[in-house]
Amino acid sequence: MHSEGDVAGIMVLLKRQTSESLYPVHRLDKETSGLLIVARHKSAASDFGRLFEAHAIDKYYLAIAGNKPKKKQGLIQGDMAKSRNGSWMLCKTTNNPATTQFFSYGTGLGFRVFLLRPLSGKTHQLRVALKSLSTPIFGDSRYGGAPAPRLMLHAMALRFNWLNEPFSFIVLPAADEGFMDYDWSLIDGLQQPWQQPWPQVKSRVSD
């Protein structure tokens, strides 16, 4: 998101490309690819900030991991606590939990595809969630993932209402960007992930 040394961050690159002062309204981890909402005006940034705070923006991620979880779909929930060297861990308590729903798909190629729907926005939430299932994401050396060219986590889809108009965006990961090369059409429902049979959750949790 931000510049590090001589490497320009995404906001600097966007300003160079558009000659506009832009406002990020959420963020992705440095190693995560995919969709990012950027506002062109402060008022829009404030409005989007309120949507995120109200959990009124649905987010869907793709991840690649190696192990098979005990269940093909489910809910991962727990408080997150700081661990060593900037890492996080999932706790059994649920006072202010990180909440993630998931579907898992076998490929027969030595890896599994996970469709993830975070219902909260904690630091490293999805990486810690899959670690808790003993299925760390490929390329995630911090949490024990198998070696890969990059972190195999991609922000695939966003859906929200803006000025009373529905919007949805989907960008599948591309092999030429270092992501795992796979025919995503083999997995039903990725083109409209919100139509998957996600279980009902009684209430959203706070960040």
C-alpha positions as YAML, in Angstrom:
chain: A
units: angstrom
residues:
- id: 1
  name: MET
  ca: [0.00, 0.00, 0.00]
- id: 2
  name: HIS
  ca: [2.78, 2.43, 0.89]
- id: 3
  name: SER
  ca: [6.25, 3.06, -0.51]
- id: 4
  name: GLU
  ca: [9.17, 1.17, 1.00]
- id: 5
  name: GLY
  ca: [12.60, 2.59, 0.25]
- id: 6
  name: ASP
  ca: [12.95, 2.94, -3.52]
- id: 7
  name: VAL
  ca: [9.88, 0.77, -4.21]
- id: 8
  name: ALA
  ca: [6.77, 2.85, -4.88]
- id: 9
  name: GLY
  ca: [3.56, 1.81, -3.16]
- id: 10
  name: ILE
  ca: [0.27, 1.41, -4.97]
- id: 11
  name: MET
  ca: [-1.01, 4.87, -3.98]
- id: 12
  name: VAL
  ca: [2.09, 6.56, -5.37]
- id: 13
  name: LEU
  ca: [1.80, 4.55, -8.59]
- id: 14
  name: LEU
  ca: [-1.88, 5.44, -8.98]
- id: 15
  name: LYS
  ca: [-1.17, 9.13, -8.44]
- id: 16
  name: ARG
  ca: [1.50, 8.99, -11.15]
- id: 17
  name: GLN
  ca: [-0.88, 7.27, -13.55]
- id: 18
  name: THR
  ca: [-3.91, 9.48, -12.90]
- id: 19
  name: SER
  ca: [-2.39, 12.81, -11.75]
- id: 20
  name: GLU
  ca: [-5.06, 12.78, -9.01]
- id: 21
  name: SER
  ca: [-4.89, 12.80, -5.24]
- id: 22
  name: LEU
  ca: [-6.60, 9.53, -4.35]
- id: 23
  name: TYR
  ca: [-7.78, 8.13, -1.02]
- id: 24
  name: PRO
  ca: [-7.52, 4.45, -0.02]
- id: 25
  name: VAL
  ca: [-10.58, 3.30, 1.92]
- id: 26
  name: HIS
  ca: [-9.26, -0.14, 2.88]
- id: 27
  name: ARG
  ca: [-6.02, -2.04, 2.43]
- id: 28
  name: LEU
  ca: [-4.53, -5.34, 1.35]
- id: 29
  name: ASP
  ca: [-1.56, -7.07, 2.91]
- id: 30
  name: LYS
  ca: [1.63, -6.33, 1.00]
- id: 31
  name: GLU
  ca: [1.77, -9.83, -0.47]
- id: 32
  name: THR
  ca: [-1.94, -10.06, -1.40]
- id: 33
  name: SER
  ca: [-3.10, -9.26, -4.93]
- id: 34
  name: GLY
  ca: [-6.56, -8.31, -6.17]
- id: 35
  name: LEU
  ca: [-9.26, -5.70, -5.93]
- id: 36
  name: LEU
  ca: [-8.82, -2.48, -3.99]
- id: 37
  name: ILE
  ca: [-11.29, 0.39, -3.62]
- id: 38
  name: VAL
  ca: [-9.77, 3.87, -3.95]
- id: 39
  name: ALA
  ca: [-11.84, 7.05, -3.64]
- id: 40
  name: ARG
  ca: [-11.33, 10.15, -5.79]
- id: 41
  name: HIS
  ca: [-12.79, 12.56, -3.22]
- id: 42
  name: LYS
  ca: [-12.63, 12.89, 0.57]
- id: 43
  name: SER
  ca: [-16.40, 12.71, 0.88]
- id: 44
  name: ALA
  ca: [-16.51, 9.43, -1.03]
- id: 45
  name: ALA
  ca: [-13.69, 8.07, 1.12]
- id: 46
  name: SER
  ca: [-15.68, 8.91, 4.24]
- id: 47
  name: ASP
  ca: [-18.80, 7.24, 2.83]
- id: 48
  name: PHE
  ca: [-16.88, 4.09, 1.92]
- id: 49
  name: GLY
  ca: [-15.27, 4.12, 5.34]
- id: 50
  name: ARG
  ca: [-18.72, 4.01, 6.91]
- id: 51
  name: LEU
  ca: [-19.73, 1.12, 4.61]
- id: 52
  name: PHE
  ca: [-16.69, -0.87, 5.70]
- id: 53
  name: GLU
  ca: [-17.35, -0.09, 9.36]
- id: 54
  name: ALA
  ca: [-20.95, -1.31, 8.92]
- id: 55
  name: HIS
  ca: [-19.68, -4.47, 7.12]
- id: 56
  name: ALA
  ca: [-21.88, -3.47, 4.17]
- id: 57
  name: ILE
  ca: [-19.22, -4.43, 1.62]
- id: 58
  name: ASP
  ca: [-18.91, -8.13, 0.85]
- id: 59
  name: LYS
  ca: [-15.37, -9.35, 0.14]
- id: 60
  name: TYR
  ca: [-14.32, -12.70, -1.32]
- id: 61
  name: TYR
  ca: [-10.81, -14.10, -1.58]
- id: 62
  name: LEU
  ca: [-9.14, -17.07, -3.26]
- id: 63
  name: ALA
  ca: [-6.32, -18.94, -1.56]
- id: 64
  name: ILE
  ca: [-4.22, -21.97, -2.47]
- id: 65
  name: ALA
  ca: [-3.19, -24.45, 0.23]
- id: 66
  name: GLY
  ca: [-2.07, -28.04, 0.39]
- id: 67
  name: ASN
  ca: [-3.82, -29.92, 3.16]
- id: 68
  name: LYS
  ca: [-7.42, -31.09, 3.28]
- id: 69
  name: PRO
  ca: [-9.43, -29.59, 6.16]
- id: 70
  name: LYS
  ca: [-11.73, -31.76, 8.25]
- id: 71
  name: LYS
  ca: [-14.74, -30.05, 6.64]
- id: 72
  name: LYS
  ca: [-15.19, -28.79, 3.07]
- id: 73
  name: GLN
  ca: [-16.97, -25.68, 4.31]
- id: 74
  name: GLY
  ca: [-17.43, -23.93, 7.58]
- id: 75
  name: LEU
  ca: [-16.83, -21.00, 9.90]
- id: 76
  name: ILE
  ca: [-13.50, -20.02, 11.48]
- id: 77
  name: GLN
  ca: [-13.94, -17.74, 14.47]
- id: 78
  name: GLY
  ca: [-11.88, -16.56, 17.41]
- id: 79
  name: ASP
  ca: [-10.12, -13.61, 18.94]
- id: 80
  name: MET
  ca: [-6.71, -12.80, 17.49]
- id: 81
  name: ALA
  ca: [-3.70, -12.16, 19.69]
- id: 82
  name: LYS
  ca: [-0.20, -11.02, 18.82]
- id: 83
  name: SER
  ca: [2.40, -13.76, 18.73]
- id: 84
  name: ARG
  ca: [6.12, -13.64, 17.96]
- id: 85
  name: ASN
  ca: [7.89, -11.46, 15.42]
- id: 86
  name: GLY
  ca: [4.79, -9.67, 14.15]
- id: 87
  name: SER
  ca: [2.71, -12.82, 13.73]
- id: 88
  name: TRP
  ca: [-0.80, -13.40, 15.05]
- id: 89
  name: MET
  ca: [-2.59, -16.40, 16.51]
- id: 90
  name: LEU
  ca: [-6.24, -17.43, 16.72]
- id: 91
  name: CYS
  ca: [-7.63, -17.88, 20.23]
- id: 92
  name: LYS
  ca: [-10.56, -19.94, 21.48]
- id: 93
  name: THR
  ca: [-12.22, -16.89, 23.01]
- id: 94
  name: THR
  ca: [-14.74, -14.82, 21.02]
- id: 95
  name: ASN
  ca: [-14.89, -11.44, 22.76]
- id: 96
  name: ASN
  ca: [-14.11, -9.52, 19.56]
- id: 97
  name: PRO
  ca: [-13.53, -12.32, 17.09]
- id: 98
  name: ALA
  ca: [-12.15, -12.56, 13.60]
- id: 99
  name: THR
  ca: [-14.80, -14.37, 11.59]
- id: 100
  name: THR
  ca: [-14.22, -16.10, 8.27]
- id: 101
  name: GLN
  ca: [-16.45, -18.40, 6.20]
- id: 102
  name: PHE
  ca: [-14.88, -20.79, 3.71]
- id: 103
  name: PHE
  ca: [-15.43, -23.39, 1.01]
- id: 104
  name: SER
  ca: [-12.67, -25.85, 0.10]
- id: 105
  name: TYR
  ca: [-12.26, -27.52, -3.30]
- id: 106
  name: GLY
  ca: [-9.95, -30.36, -4.29]
- id: 107
  name: THR
  ca: [-8.10, -30.13, -7.59]
- id: 108
  name: GLY
  ca: [-6.34, -33.50, -7.83]
- id: 109
  name: LEU
  ca: [-3.12, -31.59, -8.48]
- id: 110
  name: GLY
  ca: [-1.60, -31.58, -5.01]
- id: 111
  name: PHE
  ca: [-3.25, -28.38, -3.84]
- id: 112
  name: ARG
  ca: [-6.69, -27.17, -2.78]
- id: 113
  name: VAL
  ca: [-8.57, -23.99, -3.64]
- id: 114
  name: PHE
  ca: [-10.22, -22.07, -0.81]
- id: 115
  name: LEU
  ca: [-12.98, -19.51, -1.33]
- id: 116
  name: LEU
  ca: [-12.90, -17.20, 1.70]
- id: 117
  name: ARG
  ca: [-15.42, -14.66, 2.91]
- id: 118
  name: PRO
  ca: [-14.14, -12.54, 5.81]
- id: 119
  name: LEU
  ca: [-16.86, -11.04, 7.98]
- id: 120
  name: SER
  ca: [-14.37, -8.91, 9.88]
- id: 121
  name: GLY
  ca: [-11.19, -7.11, 8.92]
- id: 122
  name: LYS
  ca: [-8.37, -8.16, 11.23]
- id: 123
  name: THR
  ca: [-4.66, -8.05, 10.38]
- id: 124
  name: HIS
  ca: [-3.55, -11.35, 8.78]
- id: 125
  name: GLN
  ca: [-7.05, -12.70, 9.39]
- id: 126
  name: LEU
  ca: [-7.28, -15.06, 6.41]
- id: 127
  name: ARG
  ca: [-3.71, -16.29, 6.75]
- id: 128
  name: VAL
  ca: [-4.24, -17.11, 10.43]
- id: 129
  name: ALA
  ca: [-7.66, -18.65, 9.71]
- id: 130
  name: LEU
  ca: [-6.22, -21.20, 7.27]
- id: 131
  name: LYS
  ca: [-3.25, -21.82, 9.55]
- id: 132
  name: SER
  ca: [-5.77, -22.75, 12.26]
- id: 133
  name: LEU
  ca: [-7.18, -25.44, 9.94]
- id: 134
  name: SER
  ca: [-3.66, -26.85, 9.45]
- id: 135
  name: THR
  ca: [-3.87, -25.64, 5.84]
- id: 136
  name: PRO
  ca: [-1.50, -22.65, 5.68]
- id: 137
  name: ILE
  ca: [-1.53, -20.74, 2.42]
- id: 138
  name: PHE
  ca: [1.17, -21.58, -0.12]
- id: 139
  name: GLY
  ca: [3.94, -19.01, -0.06]
- id: 140
  name: ASP
  ca: [3.11, -17.91, 3.50]
- id: 141
  name: SER
  ca: [6.45, -18.51, 5.19]
- id: 142
  name: ARG
  ca: [5.31, -16.60, 8.28]
- id: 143
  name: TYR
  ca: [2.57, -19.14, 9.01]
- id: 144
  name: GLY
  ca: [4.19, -22.31, 7.71]
- id: 145
  name: GLY
  ca: [2.92, -22.42, 4.14]
- id: 146
  name: ALA
  ca: [4.65, -24.53, 1.50]
- id: 147
  name: PRO
  ca: [7.19, -22.64, -0.66]
- id: 148
  name: ALA
  ca: [5.73, -20.76, -3.62]
- id: 149
  name: PRO
  ca: [6.75, -17.82, -5.85]
- id: 150
  name: ARG
  ca: [4.44, -15.54, -3.84]
- id: 151
  name: LEU
  ca: [1.66, -15.60, -1.27]
- id: 152
  name: MET
  ca: [-1.21, -17.44, -2.96]
- id: 153
  name: LEU
  ca: [-3.93, -15.13, -1.65]
- id: 154
  name: HIS
  ca: [-6.01, -12.97, -3.99]
- id: 155
  name: ALA
  ca: [-8.83, -10.48, -3.30]
- id: 156
  name: MET
  ca: [-11.16, -11.82, -5.98]
- id: 157
  name: ALA
  ca: [-14.54, -10.07, -5.63]
- id: 158
  name: LEU
  ca: [-16.31, -7.10, -4.07]
- id: 159
  name: ARG
  ca: [-20.02, -6.35, -3.85]
- id: 160
  name: PHE
  ca: [-21.75, -3.30, -2.37]
- id: 161
  name: ASN
  ca: [-24.43, -0.66, -2.88]
- id: 162
  name: TRP
  ca: [-23.27, 2.85, -3.74]
- id: 163
  name: LEU
  ca: [-25.76, 5.72, -4.04]
- id: 164
  name: ASN
  ca: [-28.60, 3.17, -4.08]
- id: 165
  name: GLU
  ca: [-27.05, 1.30, -7.01]
- id: 166
  name: PRO
  ca: [-25.65, -2.25, -6.70]
- id: 167
  name: PHE
  ca: [-22.07, -2.87, -7.82]
- id: 168
  name: SER
  ca: [-20.10, -6.08, -8.10]
- id: 169
  name: PHE
  ca: [-16.55, -6.65, -9.33]
- id: 170
  name: ILE
  ca: [-14.67, -9.89, -9.98]
- id: 171
  name: VAL
  ca: [-11.04, -10.28, -11.03]
- id: 172
  name: LEU
  ca: [-9.66, -13.82, -11.00]
- id: 173
  name: PRO
  ca: [-5.92, -14.25, -10.38]
- id: 174
  name: ALA
  ca: [-3.64, -14.49, -13.39]
- id: 175
  name: ALA
  ca: [-0.74, -16.91, -13.80]
- id: 176
  name: ASP
  ca: [1.39, -14.19, -15.40]
- id: 177
  name: GLU
  ca: [1.27, -12.32, -12.07]
- id: 178
  name: GLY
  ca: [2.90, -15.24, -10.28]
- id: 179
  name: PHE
  ca: [-0.30, -16.89, -9.05]
- id: 180
  name: MET
  ca: [-0.92, -20.62, -9.35]
- id: 181
  name: ASP
  ca: [-1.89, -21.52, -12.92]
- id: 182
  name: TYR
  ca: [-5.33, -23.16, -12.82]
- id: 183
  name: ASP
  ca: [-8.53, -23.27, -14.86]
- id: 184
  name: TRP
  ca: [-10.88, -21.43, -12.49]
- id: 185
  name: SER
  ca: [-13.93, -22.36, -14.59]
- id: 186
  name: LEU
  ca: [-13.62, -25.88, -13.13]
- id: 187
  name: ILE
  ca: [-14.96, -24.53, -9.82]
- id: 188
  name: ASP
  ca: [-18.66, -23.77, -9.96]
- id: 189
  name: GLY
  ca: [-19.76, -20.49, -8.47]
- id: 190
  name: LEU
  ca: [-16.58, -18.44, -8.63]
- id: 191
  name: GLN
  ca: [-18.10, -16.08, -11.18]
- id: 192
  name: GLN
  ca: [-20.76, -15.11, -8.63]
- id: 193
  name: PRO
  ca: [-19.37, -16.11, -5.23]
- id: 194
  name: TRP
  ca: [-22.19, -14.37, -3.33]
- id: 195
  name: GLN
  ca: [-24.59, -16.99, -4.68]
- id: 196
  name: GLN
  ca: [-22.76, -19.80, -2.92]
- id: 197
  name: PRO
  ca: [-24.79, -21.34, -0.04]
- id: 198
  name: TRP
  ca: [-23.09, -19.27, 2.65]
- id: 199
  name: PRO
  ca: [-24.54, -20.04, 6.10]
- id: 200
  name: GLN
  ca: [-26.50, -17.31, 7.77]
- id: 201
  name: VAL
  ca: [-24.66, -15.39, 10.48]
- id: 202
  name: LYS
  ca: [-26.80, -13.84, 13.20]
- id: 203
  name: SER
  ca: [-24.81, -10.63, 13.49]
- id: 204
  name: ARG
  ca: [-21.70, -9.03, 12.08]
- id: 205
  name: VAL
  ca: [-18.76, -8.65, 14.40]
- id: 206
  name: SER
  ca: [-16.74, -5.50, 14.95]
- id: 207
  name: ASP
  ca: [-13.17, -4.94, 13.79]
...
